[in-house]
Amino acid sequence: MRRIAWQMSRRTELKLDTEAFGQSVRGVSIEWIAPLDRCRVLLIAGIHGEEPDTTVALSRAYRSVATEDISPFVGSILCANPDGAIAGTRCNANGVDLNRNFPTQNWQPESTTCRWFTEDPREDELAIKTGDAPGSEPETRALLKHIDRVRPELIIALHGPLACIDDPHSSPAGKWIAERTGLPLVSDIGYPTPGSMGTWAGEADIPLITWEFPKNSIEDLSRTQTPTIADILQGALERD
């Protein structure tokens, strides 16, 4: 267990411990904030290291809620790809996109692609490795083992910057998040995602919502997205 030195409002006190459940390629601990009871909702940020806004938004949500108001059924992973976050890269230290490395039926050994900017033409796409095999990366294996251990009833993966709530089942939780954030609810993001956590969760029959932040500043996201995350931390999805 490790205690985070949280920077809080003078009006709010937060006392939370993190627990390591794995290590990155470079040996950095991958940690989570465990619920006091069983994990009904698991929030995951920072799967892509070039999306630090997801980690900041989740951290700010915690720092806006007093300890006693946090649901005992919500757990969080602040950064699933610490090496990528440190380097400012989409991939881990092996150059693998973790969100294309999950053991799915459609995992592919060939490189996938991404664009630095969503509006870039496709001919400018970058080639991104998917790993030597499904689940080849230590971060992916740690997430798989951890999810199997805690068995969340719902996973919410924070990403960006596609500005939508991707929920294949249009669940009440997905509709609620979309309504609260003003983001459109979609059943897919419009292009194949072989080896993604979302595809893996669907095959494993684990409800997963991909929350794609809009491409706004962290300051703006803290106003438009963080309040809904804070409500989830306080058990809003358990009441709805």
Secondary structure by P-SEA (a helix, b strand, c coil): cccccccccccbbbbbbbbbccccccccccccccccccccbbbbcccccccaaaaaaaaaaaaacccccccccbbbbccccaaaaaacccccccccccccccccccccccccccccccccccccbbbbbccccccccaaaaaaaaaaaaacccbbbbbbccccccccccccaaaaaaaaaacbbbbccccccccccaaaaaaaacbbbbbbbbccccaaaaaaccaaaaaaaaacccccc
